[in-house]
Amino acid sequence: MKHVSVELEGIRGAGKSTLAQMLYERSADAVVCEKRKIYPYDRAKARVYTILNNMLATEEWMKLDERVRRGKGAERMGEITAEDAAYQAVLEFPDLRNVFQAALDYSAKFAGEQAKKQALIAYMYTTDRAEASEWVRQQMQNHDVIFDRWRLSGCAYQEAPGYGWRDIKRLHDELGVTVPSVEIVLTLPLEEINSRRYFRLMEGTRSTGAMVGRAEANLAEERRRMAVFLEMAQELDDTGIFVVENMGVGVRGIRKQVEQALPAYRVVERIVRDAGFALKDSSTENWEDPETLERIRAAQM
């Protein structure tokens, strides 16, 4: 029996985790690709990201190697180069020296420090996906697989001036990252981003941290990312990419969220069924069941 992999994508607040868990609840025997459990370099890549994006508290900054801090000033924590970030990462994760060196060599191919920094980060994330792809291939021998973000997010969220999504896609291809059978980009009315963000903040869902900040800046950034997702969907349409609008305003409470997500879910279910994804009999569907709702809520955390 041929098994299917399904990737749910989109900007923050589009409903990826909710719909991924809803699909899992209705699947006959699928598994969810849980990134935190199958990514071998998760801590290392997160550390590089934190260092390069100046997200360190002052006391953390002072613990960095002197070479990394040289001439920067602890108060302003100025720009750290890709080379210095890789140097610090090797000190903290010596077993990954070869991975960081490969990432640094890759980043050197691009012009401009911002492009080099982003290429270094993208290499770490993509290498992680390449390693995790072996787990995916093993699972697909016996199960369908659901991704809550995978390839397209890596392209949309890791690009920078001088380093575009096509560069990242090319890297995915070179490193052998699994391409899902079906990729679904979830969109939403852009004017609803901030209201959804508000309720995520209130409920403490896992994407909250990435959405904190000025509403105007977040909206502009997500609008730009949305354009990248749609551009990829159009340019890569021969690989099975679908665009589904997930309508609805920000609401509190998982029952209301699921009720609003149902129209988009119906479209997603139809797409994956046509691709061969195995689903339970429709007579078993019950979106009012408290245990089902709790599992969907937990998946957002």
N, C-alpha and C positions, 0 to 999 in steps of 0.2 A: 504494500500500500504506500502510495506517495504521500508524504506529509508536507505541510505548508507553513511558511513563516510569514507573520504579519507585523509590520512596523507602523506604529501610530506616532505621528509627528505633528509639529506645529509650535507656535510661539508659546510663551508662558501664559497660563490661564486659558488655553484653548480646550482643555478637558482631556488631555492625553491619558493621565493616570485613571480618571474616572471611567473612560470608555475602554481602556485596556482591561481594567478589572471586570467591567460588565461583560466584555467579550470572554474573559476567562470563566466567569460564572456560567455562561451559556455553552462553553466549549465541551466537547465530549471527553477529551483527554489531552488538553494542551498544557504546556508549561510556560511560565513567564520568565523572561530573561531578566533576572534581578542583578543589576549592574554591580551593586555593592558586594555581592557574593562571588561573582565570577571574574571580576577584573583584577588581575594580579598586581597591577601597578597603581591601584586607586589612591593610596596614601601619597605615593611619590609624585604623581601628576598633580594632585591637589596642592601639594606643597610648592611645586614649581609655579603653579597658577597664582597662589597667594603671594609668593615673593615677587613675581614679575608685575603684579597688579597693585603693588604697594598696599596690601591689605593687612599688614602686620601692625600690631600694637607696638608702642615705643619699646616696651621691655623685650618683646620678641625681636625687634629690630636690633637691639643691642647685643643679642645672643648670636647674631650672624657673624661669620668669619670676618676678620678685619679687612681682608681684601675686598669683600663684597661691599663693606660700608665705607671704604676709603674715599674721602673727599665728598661724601654725600651729605653728612650731617644728620644726626639722629632725630632732630626735630622735624625736618622737612622730608626725610626719607625719599630722596630724589630718585631719579631713574636708575634702575638696575638693568644691566645689559643681559642679553641671552647667555653670553659666555659666563658671566658671574653667577647667574642663577643656576646654570648647569654645574659650575664649580661647587656651589653651596650644597646642591642636591647630592652630589657624589659624596661629600663629607657626611651627610646625614643618612644616605642609602648606599653605602659602598658596594653592596652586592649588585647594584644596578649600574655600575660604572659604564659598561659597554652600551647599555640602552641610552644613557644620557649622552655618551659620546656620539652615538649614531644620530640622536636628536639634534645635537649641536652641529654636526657635519651637514645634516639636512637643512637646518636653518641658515647656514652660511651661503646657501645657493641664492638667497633672496636679498634684494637691495633695500637698505633702510632699516634702522634698528627696530621700529615697530613691527615691520614685516618679519624680521628675524625672530623677535620675541614670540609673535603669534605662531610662527612656523614651529618653534620649539615646543610650545604648548600643544599644538595640533599633532605633532609627531608622537608625543607621549600618549595622548588620548587615542590616536589611531592605532598605535602599537598595542595598546590595551585591548581595543576591539579585535585586532588581528589574533591576539592570544585567546580571547574569549570566543572567537569564531569556532575554535576546535570543539568547545563545549556545545555550541549551537549545532554543529554538524552531527555530533554524537546524539543529541536529543532528537534531532529530526529523523533518526533511524526508526524511532518508535512513537514520536509525538509531533503534533503541531507546536509551533513556538510563537509566542507573542512578545514583541518588543515595545516597551514604553520608552521611546526615543532610541535611535541607533545611528544609522549612517547619515541621514539628512540633517539631523541636529548638529552633528559634528561639522558638517559643511557650513551650515548657516550661522552657527554661533562661534566658530573659531576663525572666521575670516577677518581680515584687516586691510587697510590701504596697502596695496602692493602684494597682497597675499589673498587671493580670492577663493571662492568655493570650488572652482574647477581645479585649482592646485590641490585642494584637500581631497577632492574626489579621486584625482590621479594618485594621490598617496594611498588612499583606501585600496585602489586597484592594485598598486604595486605591492602592498603588504598582505594582500589576500583577505581583506575583510569580507565576510559573508554578505551578499546582497539578498535581502528578503524577497520572498516570492511576491508579496504585495506591500506597497508602501502607501500609506494614507496620510495626507496632510490635512489636519483639522484647522479650519479658519474660524474666526469669530468677528462680530462687528467691532471694529477698532475702538469705537466710543465706549464699549463695555469693558475694556481692559482694566481701567481704574476701579470700576465697581467690583469686578471679580477679584482684583488685588486686595481691595478693602476687606472682603469677606474671608479671603485666604489669610490675611493678617490676623483677623479675629479668631480664626479657627486653628491657626498655627500649622498649616499644611506645609509640606517640605519645600515647595518652590518659593516660600515667603521670602527667605533671605535674599534670593536673587532679584526680588521685585521691590525691595525696600529702596527708598530714595525719592527724589522729586518726581511727582506724577508726570510733569511735562517731559522730563528727560526719559522716563521709562516709556512713555507713549511713543516718542520719536524713535527710540531704539527698537521697540517692538514693531513699529510700522516698517522700519528698514528691514528687520529680519523677516517679516511677513513677505515683503517683496522678493527676498532671496528664495524663500520656500516656493513661492509661486513661479519664479523664474526656473528653478530646478524642475518643478513639476512639468512645466511646458517643454523644457529642453531635453529632459530625460524620460519623456512619456512612453518611450518604447520599452521601458523596464518595468512597467506596471505601477505607475504612480497615479493615485486618485486624490482629488480635492473634495473635501466634505465640509460644509459649513455647520458649525455647532452653535446654533442661535441661543439666545437667552441672556438674561441680565444676571448680575451677581446676586445670589441668594444664600441665606444661611440655612444649614441643615441638609443632611445628605439625602433625605427623602425628596425634597424639592429639587435638589441638584440632579438627581437621577431622573425625575419626572421631566425636567427641562432637556436633559440629554437624550431622551428616548428617540426623538425624531432622527437625530444624527446617528444614534446607535443602529436604528433600523437600516439606514443606508450602509453603514459599515458592515453589518451582518450580511446584507445582500451581496456586497462586494466579495467578502471572504468566502461565503458559501459557493459563489460561482467559481472561485479559485480552487475549491476542493477542501476548504477548512471544515473539519468535522464538528457539527453542532448537536446539542441535545434536542430531543423532540420538543416542538413548540408548546406542547401541553404542560411542560414542566416549568415554564417561565412564570416567575412571581417576583416582581420588583417591589412588592410591599413587605416581603419577608424581613423581619428585623435582623436576623443573622446575616442574610445576604447584604443588606444595607450596611451593616457594621463592617463587613469585610471590604466593601467598596470604600467606605470612609477610611479604614485603616490603610488601604493602599495609597491614599493621598498623603499620608503622614511621612 
